[in-house]
Amino acid sequence: MTQQEHDLTAQQLLEAQQALDVAAFNGILSLAIVLRKRNLLTDVETEGLHDIMSKPLLLAGNADNPVVQDAQHNLDQLFALLVDHR
């Protein structure tokens, strides 16, 4: 599907992308929590997942964006809790 098929505004596209990002973020963290509770995800694997999720946020052009910085901070905090509360 393209923007023309739905005739979306730039704001609607941005909002849709943000909603999809939050859904993916929540899904990955929820899965990580379940795997950790079942002892199927180690500390090293959890830290690796955090690193993979952080890379796009740390890229030039993203790292200076205050919204991205907030997302990175939240990601860091959630993964720290995930590792600490096994």
C-alpha positions in Angstrom: 0.0 0.0 0.0 1.2 3.5 -0.7 0.4 6.9 0.6 -1.6 7.6 -2.6 -3.9 4.5 -2.0 -5.0 6.0 1.3 -4.3 9.7 0.6 -2.6 10.2 4.0 -1.1 13.4 5.2 2.5 13.6 6.3 1.2 13.8 9.9 -0.9 10.7 9.5 2.1 8.8 8.1 4.3 10.0 11.0 1.6 8.9 13.6 1.2 5.5 11.9 5.0 5.0 11.9 5.2 6.0 15.6 2.4 3.6 16.5 4.0 0.7 14.6 7.3 1.5 16.3 5.7 1.4 19.8 3.9 -1.8 19.0 7.2 -3.5 17.8 9.0 -2.1 20.9 6.4 -3.4 23.3 6.2 -6.8 21.6 9.9 -7.3 21.7 10.1 -6.3 25.3 7.1 -8.5 26.3 8.7 -11.5 24.5 12.0 -10.8 26.3 10.2 -10.7 29.7 8.5 -14.1 29.0 11.8 -15.6 27.8 13.7 -14.3 30.8 11.0 -15.7 33.2 11.4 -19.1 31.6 15.2 -18.9 31.8 15.4 -19.0 28.0 17.2 -15.7 27.5 20.5 -15.1 29.2 22.0 -11.8 30.5 24.3 -11.7 27.5 21.5 -12.4 25.0 19.4 -9.7 26.7 22.2 -7.2 26.5 22.7 -8.2 22.8 19.0 -7.5 22.1 19.4 -4.1 23.8 22.4 -3.3 21.6 20.6 -4.3 18.5 17.6 -2.2 19.4 19.8 0.8 20.3 21.9 0.9 17.2 19.4 2.8 15.0 18.8 5.3 17.8 22.5 6.1 18.0 23.0 6.8 14.3 24.0 10.3 13.2 20.8 12.3 12.7 18.9 10.3 15.2 21.1 10.7 18.3 20.5 14.4 18.6 16.7 14.2 18.3 15.2 14.8 21.7 12.4 12.2 21.0 15.0 9.6 20.1 17.0 10.5 23.2 13.9 9.9 25.3 13.2 6.6 23.6 16.9 5.5 24.2 16.6 6.5 27.8 13.4 4.4 28.2 15.0 1.5 26.4 18.0 1.6 28.6 15.9 1.7 31.8 13.6 -1.1 30.7 16.5 -3.4 29.7 18.3 -2.6 33.0 15.3 -3.7 34.9 15.0 -6.8 32.7 18.5 -7.9 33.5 18.3 -7.0 37.2 15.0 -8.7 37.9 15.4 -12.1 36.6 
